[in-house]
Amino acid sequence: KRTIKEVVSGDRAEIMDIITEAASKRAAEFGIEIVDVRIKKIELPTEVSTSVYRRMEAEREQDAKQLRSQGEAEAVRIRAAADRESVELVALAERDADQIRGEGDGGAADIYAQAYNQNSEFYALYRSLNAYKKTFNDRRDILLIQPDSDFFRYFKSLTGSVPKSDPSPISQRGETPPKERVETVSPQPLAGGEKEVSGDLD
């Protein structure tokens, strides 16, 4: 008897020579000459085959677990690197965005300052219009405020000044306005003793 290791290892040729010699002695009695013997297939007993298959399956399962563990570790490493890179990219983007916003705010402040210096009243009107736009953005918005509030100053006057009562143009020139003239006309012919009356009313 030989072990499986001996059959499949380097002792295989020696085993085939031994089998050839033994078979030739038996076959010579029948006038048969054995030229060569080859091991084509190895059969194991059922209980041995089952044990071998189970051991092979356990080994393959262990190898699979090891490979899965290595794959999961590699996946964790890749995800960690990707997350770190993502955080760095977001931080850089936010820094650049803050810088750009700061430059834009600075430029806007300069423009506002120039506009205010050139025409302060128009600048105030422009800011008020923007405030109106932002405040009344939705039809459902409700604003409770006094009508004489400064918020509505440009609703009353384009210059934002409080309009005063407008005197008569004639009074502005120092002239006395004419008296109201009322004329009364009778629709019937005048009877005797009656006459038409007209004149100025004080």
C-alpha atoms as an extended CHARMM CRD file, in Angstrom:
* protein
*
       202  EXT
         1         1  LYS       CA              0.0000000000        0.0000000000        0.0000000000  PROA      1               0.0000000000
         2         2  ARG       CA              1.0490000000        3.4820000000       -0.7770000000  PROA      2               0.0000000000
         3         3  THR       CA             -0.1360000000        6.8150000000        0.4770000000  PROA      3               0.0000000000
         4         4  ILE       CA             -1.7250000000        9.4090000000       -1.7860000000  PROA      4               0.0000000000
         5         5  LYS       CA              1.3020000000       11.6170000000       -1.3610000000  PROA      5               0.0000000000
         6         6  GLU       CA              3.5840000000        8.8500000000       -2.6170000000  PROA      6               0.0000000000
         7         7  VAL       CA              1.3520000000        8.1470000000       -5.6110000000  PROA      7               0.0000000000
         8         8  VAL       CA              1.1320000000       11.7500000000       -6.7960000000  PROA      8               0.0000000000
         9         9  SER       CA              4.6740000000       12.7710000000       -5.8630000000  PROA      9               0.0000000000
        10        10  GLY       CA              8.0860000000       11.8440000000       -7.2390000000  PROA      10              0.0000000000
        11        11  ASP       CA              7.7030000000        8.2020000000       -6.1160000000  PROA      11              0.0000000000
        12        12  ARG       CA              5.0830000000        7.6770000000       -8.7950000000  PROA      12              0.0000000000
        13        13  ALA       CA              7.5620000000        6.2450000000      -11.3660000000  PROA      13              0.0000000000
        14        14  GLU       CA              8.9330000000        3.8180000000       -8.8380000000  PROA      14              0.0000000000
        15        15  ILE       CA              5.4550000000        2.6450000000       -7.9720000000  PROA      15              0.0000000000
        16        16  MET       CA              4.6310000000        2.0760000000      -11.6680000000  PROA      16              0.0000000000
        17        17  ASP       CA              7.8240000000        0.0050000000      -12.0890000000  PROA      17              0.0000000000
        18        18  ILE       CA              6.9080000000       -2.1450000000       -9.1190000000  PROA      18              0.0000000000
        19        19  ILE       CA              3.4060000000       -2.7050000000      -10.4890000000  PROA      19              0.0000000000
        20        20  THR       CA              4.7850000000       -3.5340000000      -13.9610000000  PROA      20              0.0000000000
        21        21  GLU       CA              7.1750000000       -6.1230000000      -12.5480000000  PROA      21              0.0000000000
        22        22  ALA       CA              4.5190000000       -7.7770000000      -10.4070000000  PROA      22              0.0000000000
        23        23  ALA       CA              1.9870000000       -7.8280000000      -13.2490000000  PROA      23              0.0000000000
        24        24  SER       CA              4.5510000000       -9.2680000000      -15.6940000000  PROA      24              0.0000000000
        25        25  LYS       CA              5.1960000000      -12.2350000000      -13.4220000000  PROA      25              0.0000000000
        26        26  ARG       CA              1.5050000000      -13.0420000000      -13.2390000000  PROA      26              0.0000000000
        27        27  ALA       CA              0.8670000000      -12.4250000000      -16.9280000000  PROA      27              0.0000000000
        28        28  ALA       CA              3.8480000000      -14.5590000000      -18.0560000000  PROA      28              0.0000000000
        29        29  GLU       CA              1.9540000000      -17.6490000000      -16.9730000000  PROA      29              0.0000000000
        30        30  PHE       CA             -0.5660000000      -16.8400000000      -19.6810000000  PROA      30              0.0000000000
        31        31  GLY       CA              2.0180000000      -15.8860000000      -22.2820000000  PROA      31              0.0000000000
        32        32  ILE       CA              1.3710000000      -12.1730000000      -21.8860000000  PROA      32              0.0000000000
        33        33  GLU       CA              4.1520000000       -9.6340000000      -21.6890000000  PROA      33              0.0000000000
        34        34  ILE       CA              3.4850000000       -6.4130000000      -19.8080000000  PROA      34              0.0000000000
        35        35  VAL       CA              5.2510000000       -3.5780000000      -21.5590000000  PROA      35              0.0000000000
        36        36  ASP       CA              4.2130000000       -0.5800000000      -19.4650000000  PROA      36              0.0000000000
        37        37  VAL       CA              1.8670000000        0.3870000000      -16.6470000000  PROA      37              0.0000000000
        38        38  ARG       CA              0.5750000000        3.8770000000      -16.0080000000  PROA      38              0.0000000000
        39        39  ILE       CA             -1.4230000000        5.2770000000      -13.0750000000  PROA      39              0.0000000000
        40        40  LYS       CA             -4.4110000000        6.9240000000      -14.7220000000  PROA      40              0.0000000000
        41        41  LYS       CA             -6.7980000000        7.4180000000      -11.8390000000  PROA      41              0.0000000000
        42        42  ILE       CA             -6.7210000000        7.1270000000       -8.0860000000  PROA      42              0.0000000000
        43        43  GLU       CA             -9.8490000000        6.0480000000       -6.2560000000  PROA      43              0.0000000000
        44        44  LEU       CA            -10.2350000000        6.5180000000       -2.5440000000  PROA      44              0.0000000000
        45        45  PRO       CA            -12.5960000000        4.7330000000       -0.1720000000  PROA      45              0.0000000000
        46        46  THR       CA            -15.8710000000        6.5280000000        0.3990000000  PROA      46              0.0000000000
        47        47  GLU       CA            -15.1420000000        7.4840000000        4.0020000000  PROA      47              0.0000000000
        48        48  VAL       CA            -11.7000000000        8.7340000000        3.0170000000  PROA      48              0.0000000000
        49        49  SER       CA            -13.0810000000       10.7370000000        0.0660000000  PROA      49              0.0000000000
        50        50  THR       CA            -15.6890000000       12.3910000000        2.2890000000  PROA      50              0.0000000000
        51        51  SER       CA            -13.0530000000       13.3620000000        4.8240000000  PROA      51              0.0000000000
        52        52  VAL       CA            -10.7630000000       14.7080000000        2.1210000000  PROA      52              0.0000000000
        53        53  TYR       CA            -13.5220000000       16.7710000000        0.5230000000  PROA      53              0.0000000000
        54        54  ARG       CA            -14.5470000000       18.2280000000        3.8710000000  PROA      54              0.0000000000
        55        55  ARG       CA            -11.0040000000       19.1750000000        4.6870000000  PROA      55              0.0000000000
        56        56  MET       CA            -10.5800000000       20.7600000000        1.2620000000  PROA      56              0.0000000000
        57        57  GLU       CA            -13.8260000000       22.6580000000        1.6860000000  PROA      57              0.0000000000
        58        58  ALA       CA            -12.7360000000       23.9490000000        5.0990000000  PROA      58              0.0000000000
        59        59  GLU       CA             -9.4000000000       25.0630000000        3.6680000000  PROA      59              0.0000000000
        60        60  ARG       CA            -11.0800000000       26.8480000000        0.7680000000  PROA      60              0.0000000000
        61        61  GLU       CA            -13.5340000000       28.5260000000        3.1450000000  PROA      61              0.0000000000
        62        62  GLN       CA            -10.6740000000       29.7050000000        5.3150000000  PROA      62              0.0000000000
        63        63  ASP       CA             -8.8830000000       31.0940000000        2.2700000000  PROA      63              0.0000000000
        64        64  ALA       CA            -12.0960000000       32.8370000000        1.1900000000  PROA      64              0.0000000000
        65        65  LYS       CA            -12.5320000000       34.4220000000        4.6380000000  PROA      65              0.0000000000
        66        66  GLN       CA             -8.9660000000       35.6360000000        4.5710000000  PROA      66              0.0000000000
        67        67  LEU       CA             -9.4170000000       37.1530000000        1.1220000000  PROA      67              0.0000000000
        68        68  ARG       CA            -12.6860000000       38.8190000000        2.1600000000  PROA      68              0.0000000000
        69        69  SER       CA            -11.0220000000       40.2240000000        5.2660000000  PROA      69              0.0000000000
        70        70  GLN       CA             -8.1830000000       41.6190000000        3.1840000000  PROA      70              0.0000000000
        71        71  GLY       CA            -10.6640000000       43.0770000000        0.7060000000  PROA      71              0.0000000000
        72        72  GLU       CA            -12.6940000000       44.7440000000        3.4710000000  PROA      72              0.0000000000
        73        73  ALA       CA             -9.5390000000       46.2020000000        5.0150000000  PROA      73              0.0000000000
        74        74  GLU       CA             -8.4930000000       47.5640000000        1.6330000000  PROA      74              0.0000000000
        75        75  ALA       CA            -11.9830000000       48.9970000000        1.0760000000  PROA      75              0.0000000000
        76        76  VAL       CA            -11.8640000000       50.7470000000        4.4590000000  PROA      76              0.0000000000
        77        77  ARG       CA             -8.4670000000       52.1960000000        3.6190000000  PROA      77              0.0000000000
        78        78  ILE       CA             -9.6800000000       53.4390000000        0.2280000000  PROA      78              0.0000000000
        79        79  ARG       CA            -12.8490000000       54.9680000000        1.7180000000  PROA      79              0.0000000000
        80        80  ALA       CA            -10.8550000000       56.6860000000        4.4530000000  PROA      80              0.0000000000
        81        81  ALA       CA             -8.4640000000       58.1380000000        1.8890000000  PROA      81              0.0000000000
        82        82  ALA       CA            -11.3900000000       59.2680000000       -0.2860000000  PROA      82              0.0000000000
        83        83  ASP       CA            -13.1660000000       60.8710000000        2.6860000000  PROA      83              0.0000000000
        84        84  ARG       CA             -9.9980000000       62.6590000000        3.7450000000  PROA      84              0.0000000000
        85        85  GLU       CA             -9.4470000000       63.9290000000        0.2160000000  PROA      85              0.0000000000
        86        86  SER       CA            -13.0910000000       64.9980000000       -0.0110000000  PROA      86              0.0000000000
        87        87  VAL       CA            -12.8410000000       66.9530000000        3.2500000000  PROA      87              0.0000000000
        88        88  GLU       CA             -9.6790000000       68.6550000000        2.0350000000  PROA      88              0.0000000000
        89        89  LEU       CA            -11.2800000000       69.5710000000       -1.2940000000  PROA      89              0.0000000000
        90        90  VAL       CA            -14.3980000000       70.9410000000        0.4030000000  PROA      90              0.0000000000
        91        91  ALA       CA            -12.2650000000       72.9640000000        2.8130000000  PROA      91              0.0000000000
        92        92  LEU       CA            -10.2490000000       74.4260000000       -0.0560000000  PROA      92              0.0000000000
        93        93  ALA       CA            -13.4240000000       75.2070000000       -2.0040000000  PROA      93              0.0000000000
        94        94  GLU       CA            -15.0190000000       76.9160000000        1.0010000000  PROA      94              0.0000000000
        95        95  ARG       CA            -11.8450000000       78.9120000000        1.5920000000  PROA      95              0.0000000000
        96        96  ASP       CA            -11.7900000000       80.0650000000       -2.0240000000  PROA      96              0.0000000000
        97        97  ALA       CA            -15.5110000000       80.8260000000       -1.9030000000  PROA      97              0.0000000000
        98        98  ASP       CA            -15.0970000000       82.8910000000        1.2680000000  PROA      98              0.0000000000
        99        99  GLN       CA            -12.2200000000       84.7520000000       -0.3290000000  PROA      99              0.0000000000
       100       100  ILE       CA            -14.2500000000       85.4620000000       -3.4620000000  PROA      100             0.0000000000
       101       101  ARG       CA            -17.2630000000       86.5310000000       -1.4060000000  PROA      101             0.0000000000
       102       102  GLY       CA            -15.0350000000       88.8020000000        0.6590000000  PROA      102             0.0000000000
       103       103  GLU       CA            -13.6060000000       90.3980000000       -2.4640000000  PROA      103             0.0000000000
       104       104  GLY       CA            -17.1050000000       90.7740000000       -3.8950000000  PROA      104             0.0000000000
       105       105  ASP       CA            -18.4340000000       92.3260000000       -0.6940000000  PROA      105             0.0000000000
       106       106  GLY       CA            -15.4770000000       94.6870000000       -0.6270000000  PROA      106             0.0000000000
       107       107  GLY       CA            -16.0860000000       95.6880000000       -4.2330000000  PROA      107             0.0000000000
       108       108  ALA       CA            -19.7750000000       96.1410000000       -3.5640000000  PROA      108             0.0000000000
       109       109  ALA       CA            -18.9960000000       98.2930000000       -0.5470000000  PROA      109             0.0000000000
       110       110  ASP       CA            -16.7280000000      100.4700000000       -2.6710000000  PROA      110             0.0000000000
       111       111  ILE       CA            -19.4250000000      100.8180000000       -5.3200000000  PROA      111             0.0000000000
       112       112  TYR       CA            -22.0160000000      101.7050000000       -2.6850000000  PROA      112             0.0000000000
       113       113  ALA       CA            -19.6620000000      104.2510000000       -1.1670000000  PROA      113             0.0000000000
       114       114  GLN       CA            -19.0130000000      105.8480000000       -4.5470000000  PROA      114             0.0000000000
       115       115  ALA       CA            -22.7280000000      105.9240000000       -5.3030000000  PROA      115             0.0000000000
       116       116  TYR       CA            -23.4580000000      107.4900000000       -1.9370000000  PROA      116             0.0000000000
       117       117  ASN       CA            -20.7900000000      110.1310000000       -2.4260000000  PROA      117             0.0000000000
       118       118  GLN       CA            -22.0690000000      110.9850000000       -5.8990000000  PROA      118             0.0000000000
       119       119  ASN       CA            -25.7690000000      111.1480000000       -5.0530000000  PROA      119             0.0000000000
       120       120  SER       CA            -26.7790000000      110.3650000000       -1.5070000000  PROA      120             0.0000000000
       121       121  GLU       CA            -30.4980000000      110.8070000000       -2.1830000000  PROA      121             0.0000000000
       122       122  PHE       CA            -30.4840000000      108.3750000000       -5.1130000000  PROA      122             0.0000000000
       123       123  TYR       CA            -28.4790000000      105.9040000000       -3.0600000000  PROA      123             0.0000000000
       124       124  ALA       CA            -31.0380000000      106.0750000000       -0.2750000000  PROA      124             0.0000000000
       125       125  LEU       CA            -33.8090000000      105.5730000000       -2.8450000000  PROA      125             0.0000000000
       126       126  TYR       CA            -32.0000000000      102.5510000000       -4.3130000000  PROA      126             0.0000000000
       127       127  ARG       CA            -31.5380000000      100.9610000000       -0.9050000000  PROA      127             0.0000000000
       128       128  SER       CA            -35.1780000000      101.5810000000       -0.0590000000  PROA      128             0.0000000000
       129       129  LEU       CA            -36.3450000000       99.9600000000       -3.3200000000  PROA      129             0.0000000000
       130       130  ASN       CA            -34.2590000000       96.8910000000       -2.5220000000  PROA      130             0.0000000000
       131       131  ALA       CA            -35.7980000000       96.8090000000        0.9340000000  PROA      131             0.0000000000
       132       132  TYR       CA            -39.2840000000       96.9880000000       -0.5930000000  PROA      132             0.0000000000
       133       133  LYS       CA            -38.4170000000       94.1510000000       -2.9730000000  PROA      133             0.0000000000
       134       134  LYS       CA            -37.1230000000       91.8790000000       -0.2200000000  PROA      134             0.0000000000
       135       135  THR       CA            -39.9380000000       92.7230000000        2.1660000000  PROA      135             0.0000000000
       136       136  PHE       CA            -42.8070000000       92.1910000000       -0.2730000000  PROA      136             0.0000000000
       137       137  ASN       CA            -41.4080000000       89.0500000000       -1.9090000000  PROA      137             0.0000000000
       138       138  ASP       CA            -44.5570000000       87.0180000000       -1.3530000000  PROA      138             0.0000000000
       139       139  ARG       CA            -48.1550000000       88.1070000000       -1.7920000000  PROA      139             0.0000000000
       140       140  ARG       CA            -48.9660000000       86.4200000000        1.4980000000  PROA      140             0.0000000000
       141       141  ASP       CA            -46.5130000000       88.6300000000        3.3830000000  PROA      141             0.0000000000
       142       142  ILE       CA            -48.1220000000       91.0100000000        5.8630000000  PROA      142             0.0000000000
       143       143  LEU       CA            -46.2990000000       94.0660000000        7.2090000000  PROA      143             0.0000000000
       144       144  LEU       CA            -47.7740000000       96.0470000000       10.0900000000  PROA      144             0.0000000000
       145       145  ILE       CA            -46.2070000000       99.4960000000       10.1410000000  PROA      145             0.0000000000
       146       146  GLN       CA            -47.2710000000      103.0890000000       10.6400000000  PROA      146             0.0000000000
       147       147  PRO       CA            -48.0710000000      104.9410000000        7.3820000000  PROA      147             0.0000000000
       148       148  ASP       CA            -45.8430000000      107.8440000000        8.4270000000  PROA      148             0.0000000000
       149       149  SER       CA            -42.8760000000      105.5470000000        9.0530000000  PROA      149             0.0000000000
       150       150  ASP       CA            -39.5590000000      106.2820000000        7.3410000000  PROA      150             0.0000000000
       151       151  PHE       CA            -39.9260000000      102.9540000000        5.5700000000  PROA      151             0.0000000000
       152       152  PHE       CA            -42.5440000000      104.5180000000        3.2880000000  PROA      152             0.0000000000
       153       153  ARG       CA            -40.8430000000      107.8500000000        2.8240000000  PROA      153             0.0000000000
       154       154  TYR       CA            -40.1820000000      107.2070000000       -0.8880000000  PROA      154             0.0000000000
       155       155  PHE       CA            -43.7900000000      106.2110000000       -1.4270000000  PROA      155             0.0000000000
       156       156  LYS       CA            -44.6570000000      109.8050000000       -0.6050000000  PROA      156             0.0000000000
       157       157  SER       CA            -41.8350000000      111.5950000000       -2.3960000000  PROA      157             0.0000000000
       158       158  LEU       CA            -39.0410000000      110.5540000000       -4.7760000000  PROA      158             0.0000000000
       159       159  THR       CA            -36.6160000000      112.6510000000       -2.7560000000  PROA      159             0.0000000000
       160       160  GLY       CA            -37.7000000000      111.0830000000        0.5030000000  PROA      160             0.0000000000
       161       161  SER       CA            -38.7110000000      114.4490000000        1.9600000000  PROA      161             0.0000000000
       162       162  VAL       CA            -42.0040000000      114.9290000000        3.7120000000  PROA      162             0.0000000000
       163       163  PRO       CA            -44.3030000000      116.8370000000        1.3600000000  PROA      163             0.0000000000
       164       164  LYS       CA            -45.7610000000      120.0180000000        2.7630000000  PROA      164             0.0000000000
       165       165  SER       CA            -49.1780000000      121.4340000000        2.0010000000  PROA      165             0.0000000000
       166       166  ASP       CA            -48.9280000000      123.1240000000       -1.4020000000  PROA      166             0.0000000000
       167       167  PRO       CA            -50.1200000000      126.7600000000       -1.2150000000  PROA      167             0.0000000000
       168       168  SER       CA            -51.8370000000      128.3960000000       -4.0780000000  PROA      168             0.0000000000
       169       169  PRO       CA            -49.4260000000      129.4610000000       -6.8590000000  PROA      169             0.0000000000
       170       170  ILE       CA            -50.8300000000      132.9760000000       -6.7440000000  PROA      170             0.0000000000
       171       171  SER       CA            -50.3200000000      133.2050000000       -3.0110000000  PROA      171             0.0000000000
       172       172  GLN       CA            -46.6540000000      132.2470000000       -3.5300000000  PROA      172             0.0000000000
       173       173  ARG       CA            -46.2510000000      135.4410000000       -5.6520000000  PROA      173             0.0000000000
       174       174  GLY       CA            -47.7250000000      137.5510000000       -2.8930000000  PROA      174             0.0000000000
       175       175  GLU       CA            -50.9070000000      138.3180000000       -4.8220000000  PROA      175             0.0000000000
       176       176  THR       CA            -54.3770000000      138.1980000000       -3.3630000000  PROA      176             0.0000000000
       177       177  PRO       CA            -56.4870000000      135.4530000000       -4.8630000000  PROA      177             0.0000000000
       178       178  PRO       CA            -59.5950000000      136.7220000000       -6.5950000000  PROA      178             0.0000000000
       179       179  LYS       CA            -62.8990000000      136.5810000000       -4.8810000000  PROA      179             0.0000000000
       180       180  GLU       CA            -65.2380000000      133.8870000000       -5.8970000000  PROA      180             0.0000000000
       181       181  ARG       CA            -67.7790000000      135.2560000000       -8.3820000000  PROA      181             0.0000000000
       182       182  VAL       CA            -71.2460000000      133.8040000000       -8.2120000000  PROA      182             0.0000000000
       183       183  GLU       CA            -73.8420000000      134.5850000000      -10.8330000000  PROA      183             0.0000000000
       184       184  THR       CA            -77.5070000000      133.7980000000      -10.3790000000  PROA      184             0.0000000000
       185       185  VAL       CA            -79.7010000000      133.6740000000      -13.4700000000  PROA      185             0.0000000000
       186       186  SER       CA            -83.4660000000      133.3840000000      -13.2340000000  PROA      186             0.0000000000
       187       187  PRO       CA            -84.9390000000      131.0250000000      -15.8140000000  PROA      187             0.0000000000
       188       188  GLN       CA            -88.1810000000      133.0550000000      -16.0850000000  PROA      188             0.0000000000
       189       189  PRO       CA            -88.6070000000      136.4980000000      -17.6860000000  PROA      189             0.0000000000
       190       190  LEU       CA            -88.1540000000      139.2260000000      -15.1960000000  PROA      190             0.0000000000
       191       191  ALA       CA            -91.3590000000      140.7470000000      -13.9210000000  PROA      191             0.0000000000
       192       192  GLY       CA            -91.8640000000      144.3940000000      -13.3030000000  PROA      192             0.0000000000
       193       193  GLY       CA            -89.8050000000      145.7390000000      -10.4940000000  PROA      193             0.0000000000
       194       194  GLU       CA            -87.4280000000      142.7770000000      -10.6100000000  PROA      194             0.0000000000
       195       195  LYS       CA            -83.8960000000      142.9170000000      -11.9720000000  PROA      195             0.0000000000
       196       196  GLU       CA            -80.9500000000      140.6030000000      -12.3930000000  PROA      196             0.0000000000
       197       197  VAL       CA            -78.4600000000      140.6140000000       -9.5990000000  PROA      197             0.0000000000
       198       198  SER       CA            -74.8150000000      139.9270000000      -10.1220000000  PROA      198             0.0000000000
       199       199  GLY       CA            -71.7290000000      140.8250000000       -8.2420000000  PROA      199             0.0000000000
       200       200  ASP       CA            -68.7890000000      139.6880000000       -6.1780000000  PROA      200             0.0000000000
       201       201  LEU       CA            -69.2640000000      137.7780000000       -2.9590000000  PROA      201             0.0000000000
       202       202  ASP       CA            -66.9710000000      138.6070000000       -0.0960000000  PROA      202             0.0000000000
